[in-house]
Amino acid sequence: MNYSRNFGSSFPQKPIAPGNHKDVDAAVSSLVTQYNQYMQNGNIAAASKLYLDNKDLLSLYIIDTSYINFLEEELYNTGLFALLSQDTIVSETQPGENQDVGGYWLQDY
């Protein structure tokens, strides 16, 4: 199993930085409403242009999935790290050759 690198994760070499994203407020509500109307009407090109034209303002708000995808990837990589770090195995059958050196096997009674 390899760490996922599709959305910018560099876990475990670099920890995730604390976010500074905001909920939609009066400063951007009209832009977000217009963006959502474009998306609902299937006008993705206009939504993308609106976002790119206002990226400096809108980048502080989560209105697309790029940051969510990044967070999900970080969670996946953290879970993978935890699984690979386990050194205790509880199983009815004795582990094979792939058990980590120094690990423990506890037979279920």
Salt bridges, closest charged atoms under 4 A:
ASP53 OD2 - LYS49 NZ 2.70
